[in-house]
């Protein structure tokens, strides 16, 4: 797991890497909006684009947990790719396995700190991704919503992009994100999504994160090999340098 520090970028700024970089005054004063969290109003800052580098912030090394994977899902050997197989697999009936909804969780969870990872969705048009409480229901039908412990960005075929608020909120995203960055700040109760290529902020949830949470992925059926979802190695990108 890489240690990261906070650096902030927008479309108008060039990429700059610094171990000791801090948010600019412009960033500190931008996008301040009141949010209701458990009935308490607080000021919430939504960064336009964030990259993390040096102490105190973690690029999460996400791998998938095969014991949670629905039998319709096929994982790669390195546990960093998942696709809908289009056929049911005879897998052990593990208590952590999703037996009806095509979900798989990440193996690595957390209860504190700041974490960031990236997911390549490509042209796939039926998916959810984000984080889920470790206590979410695993058996039977499941409704993916923040009320049920899922904070997610979704692409629904024929319906476009939306987030798992109650009720779901549609997002008009152009261009379509091909790689999505996920940022979680447990102490601030923020789950944010970014278009990595466009370097733009898509949406931020504000909630109390009172228990362990895990990355999660929800895929629909497809017979295209290109519809594999891939967890990207952030450390190999040019804009990130290992500290």
C-alpha positions as CSV (number, residue, x, y, z in Angstrom):
1,X,0.0,0.0,0.0
2,X,1.4,3.4,-1.0
3,X,1.5,6.3,1.4
4,X,0.0,9.5,-0.2
5,X,-0.3,13.2,0.4
6,X,-3.0,15.5,-1.0
7,X,-2.5,17.5,-4.1
8,X,-5.4,19.2,-5.9
9,X,-5.9,19.8,-9.6
10,X,-8.6,21.1,-11.9
11,X,-9.0,21.2,-15.7
12,X,-7.3,24.6,-15.7
13,X,-4.2,23.6,-13.9
14,X,-1.3,21.4,-14.9
15,X,-0.2,18.3,-13.0
16,X,2.3,18.9,-10.2
17,X,3.8,16.3,-7.9
18,X,5.0,17.2,-4.5
19,X,5.3,15.1,-1.3
20,X,4.4,18.1,0.8
21,X,1.8,19.7,-1.4
22,X,-1.2,21.2,0.3
23,X,-4.6,22.4,-1.0
24,X,-4.4,25.9,-2.4
25,X,-6.5,28.7,-0.8
26,X,-8.6,28.6,-4.0
27,X,-9.3,24.9,-3.4
28,X,-10.0,25.5,0.3
29,X,-12.6,28.0,-0.5
30,X,-14.3,26.3,-3.4
31,X,-17.3,24.1,-3.6
32,X,-18.3,24.6,0.0
33,X,-21.9,23.4,0.4
34,X,-23.9,22.6,3.5
35,X,-24.8,18.8,3.8
36,X,-27.1,17.1,6.1
37,X,-25.5,14.2,7.9
38,X,-27.6,12.5,10.5
39,X,-29.7,15.6,10.9
40,X,-26.6,17.8,11.5
41,X,-25.7,20.5,9.0
42,X,-22.0,20.7,8.2
43,X,-19.8,22.3,5.6
44,X,-18.6,19.9,2.9
45,X,-15.7,20.6,0.5
46,X,-15.9,18.8,-2.9
47,X,-12.5,18.8,-4.7
48,X,-12.6,19.1,-8.4
49,X,-9.8,16.6,-8.8
50,X,-7.5,15.0,-6.3
51,X,-4.3,13.0,-6.4
52,X,-2.7,11.6,-3.3
53,X,1.0,11.4,-2.6
54,X,3.1,11.0,0.6
55,X,2.2,10.4,4.3
56,X,-1.2,10.0,5.6
57,X,-3.2,9.1,2.5
58,X,-3.4,5.6,0.9
59,X,-3.6,4.4,-2.6
60,X,-5.6,1.2,-1.8
61,X,-4.2,-2.0,-3.3
62,X,-7.6,-3.4,-4.2
63,X,-8.0,-7.1,-4.9
64,X,-11.2,-9.0,-5.1
65,X,-12.4,-11.5,-2.5
66,X,-13.4,-14.8,-4.3
67,X,-15.4,-15.9,-1.3
68,X,-17.9,-13.1,-1.9
69,X,-18.2,-13.4,-5.7
70,X,-21.6,-14.4,-7.1
71,X,-21.3,-17.7,-9.1
72,X,-22.0,-15.8,-12.4
73,X,-18.8,-13.8,-12.0
74,X,-15.4,-14.9,-13.1
75,X,-12.3,-13.4,-11.4
76,X,-8.8,-13.2,-12.9
77,X,-6.0,-15.1,-11.3
78,X,-4.5,-11.9,-9.9
79,X,-8.0,-11.0,-8.4
80,X,-7.9,-7.6,-10.2
81,X,-10.4,-8.2,-13.0
82,X,-13.9,-9.4,-13.0
83,X,-16.5,-10.2,-15.7
84,X,-19.9,-11.8,-16.0
85,X,-19.2,-15.3,-17.3
86,X,-22.7,-15.8,-18.7
87,X,-22.8,-19.2,-17.0
88,X,-23.4,-20.4,-13.4
89,X,-20.3,-21.9,-11.7
90,X,-20.6,-24.6,-9.0
91,X,-18.9,-22.8,-6.1
92,X,-18.9,-23.5,-2.4
93,X,-21.8,-22.0,-0.5
94,X,-19.7,-19.6,1.5
95,X,-21.6,-17.4,4.1
96,X,-20.0,-14.3,2.6
97,X,-21.0,-15.2,-1.0
98,X,-23.7,-13.2,-2.8
99,X,-26.0,-15.9,-4.1
100,X,-28.5,-13.9,-6.1
101,X,-27.1,-10.5,-7.1
102,X,-24.0,-10.4,-9.2
103,X,-21.7,-8.6,-6.7
104,X,-18.2,-9.2,-5.6
105,X,-16.4,-7.3,-2.8
106,X,-12.8,-6.2,-2.3
107,X,-10.7,-8.2,0.1
108,X,-9.2,-5.1,1.7
109,X,-11.5,-3.1,3.9
110,X,-10.9,-0.1,6.2
111,X,-12.5,1.8,9.1
112,X,-10.4,4.9,9.1
113,X,-8.1,7.1,6.9
114,X,-8.2,8.3,3.3
115,X,-8.1,5.8,0.4
116,X,-8.0,6.1,-3.4
117,X,-8.2,3.5,-6.2
118,X,-9.1,3.5,-9.9
119,X,-11.4,1.2,-11.9
120,X,-11.4,0.8,-15.7
121,X,-15.0,0.3,-16.9
122,X,-14.2,0.9,-20.6
123,X,-17.3,0.7,-22.8
124,X,-19.3,-1.5,-20.5
125,X,-22.8,-0.1,-20.0
126,X,-24.2,-2.1,-17.0
127,X,-22.4,-1.7,-13.7
128,X,-22.2,-0.3,-10.2
129,X,-19.0,0.4,-8.4
130,X,-18.1,2.1,-5.1
131,X,-18.1,0.9,-1.4
132,X,-20.3,-1.1,0.8
133,X,-20.6,-1.8,4.5
134,X,-19.1,-5.1,5.5
135,X,-22.4,-6.0,7.1
136,X,-24.5,-5.8,3.9
137,X,-26.9,-8.6,3.2
138,X,-25.3,-11.3,1.0
139,X,-28.3,-13.7,0.3
140,X,-31.4,-13.1,-1.7
141,X,-32.5,-10.0,-3.6
142,X,-30.7,-6.8,-2.8
143,X,-31.5,-3.2,-3.5
144,X,-28.2,-1.2,-4.0
145,X,-28.8,2.1,-2.2
146,X,-27.1,4.2,0.4
147,X,-29.9,3.3,2.8
148,X,-28.8,-0.3,2.5
149,X,-25.1,0.4,3.0
150,X,-24.0,0.9,-0.7
151,X,-22.5,4.1,-1.9
152,X,-22.1,3.7,-5.7
153,X,-21.8,5.2,-9.1
154,X,-23.8,3.2,-11.7
155,X,-24.2,3.0,-15.5
156,X,-27.5,1.4,-16.3
157,X,-28.1,0.4,-19.9
158,X,-30.8,2.6,-21.4
159,X,-31.0,4.8,-18.3
160,X,-27.6,6.4,-18.2
161,X,-25.5,7.2,-15.2
162,X,-26.8,7.5,-11.6
163,X,-25.8,7.3,-8.0
164,X,-27.3,5.1,-5.3
165,X,-29.0,7.9,-3.4
166,X,-32.6,7.5,-2.2
167,X,-34.2,8.0,-4.6
168,X,-31.5,7.4,-7.3
169,X,-30.1,10.6,-8.7
170,X,-29.3,10.7,-12.5
171,X,-26.1,12.3,-13.7
172,X,-25.5,13.8,-17.1
173,X,-21.9,12.8,-17.8
174,X,-20.1,13.9,-21.0
175,X,-17.7,12.5,-21.9
176,X,-18.5,9.0,-20.6
177,X,-15.9,8.0,-18.0
178,X,-13.8,5.1,-19.1
179,X,-11.8,5.0,-15.8
180,X,-13.3,5.9,-12.5
181,X,-11.4,7.1,-9.5
182,X,-12.9,6.3,-6.0
183,X,-11.8,8.4,-3.0
184,X,-13.0,7.7,0.6
185,X,-12.3,9.9,3.6
186,X,-13.6,7.9,6.6
187,X,-13.2,10.7,9.1
188,X,-15.0,13.2,6.9
189,X,-17.6,10.7,5.8
190,X,-17.0,11.4,2.1
191,X,-17.1,8.9,-0.8
192,X,-16.2,10.7,-4.1
193,X,-16.1,9.6,-7.7
194,X,-13.9,11.1,-10.5
195,X,-13.4,10.7,-14.2
196,X,-9.7,9.9,-14.3
197,X,-9.1,10.8,-18.0
198,X,-11.1,14.1,-17.9
199,X,-9.8,14.9,-14.4
200,X,-13.2,15.9,-13.2
201,X,-15.3,15.4,-10.1
202,X,-18.5,13.4,-10.7
203,X,-20.3,13.1,-7.4
204,X,-19.6,13.0,-3.6
205,X,-21.7,11.2,-0.9
206,X,-21.7,12.5,2.6
207,X,-22.6,10.0,5.3
208,X,-21.4,8.6,8.6
209,X,-19.1,5.7,8.0
210,X,-19.5,3.9,11.3
211,X,-18.2,0.4,10.4
212,X,-15.8,-1.4,8.1
213,X,-16.4,-0.7,4.4
214,X,-15.2,-2.5,1.4
215,X,-14.8,-1.8,-2.3
216,X,-17.7,-3.4,-4.3
217,X,-18.5,-4.2,-7.9
218,X,-21.9,-5.2,-9.4
219,X,-22.0,-6.4,-13.1
220,X,-24.7,-7.4,-15.4
221,X,-24.7,-10.1,-18.1
222,X,-22.7,-9.6,-21.2
223,X,-21.0,-11.9,-23.7
224,X,-18.2,-9.5,-24.6
225,X,-14.7,-10.1,-23.4
226,X,-14.1,-6.3,-23.5
227,X,-16.7,-5.9,-20.8
228,X,-14.2,-7.0,-18.1
229,X,-13.9,-4.5,-15.3
230,X,-10.3,-3.9,-14.2
231,X,-8.8,-2.5,-11.0
232,X,-6.0,-0.2,-12.3
233,X,-2.5,-0.1,-10.9
234,X,-2.4,3.5,-9.9
235,X,1.3,3.3,-8.9
236,X,2.2,2.7,-12.6
237,X,0.6,5.9,-13.9
238,X,2.9,8.7,-14.8
239,X,1.1,11.2,-12.5
240,X,1.9,9.1,-9.4
241,X,5.3,8.5,-8.0
242,X,6.0,6.1,-5.2
243,X,7.1,7.8,-2.0
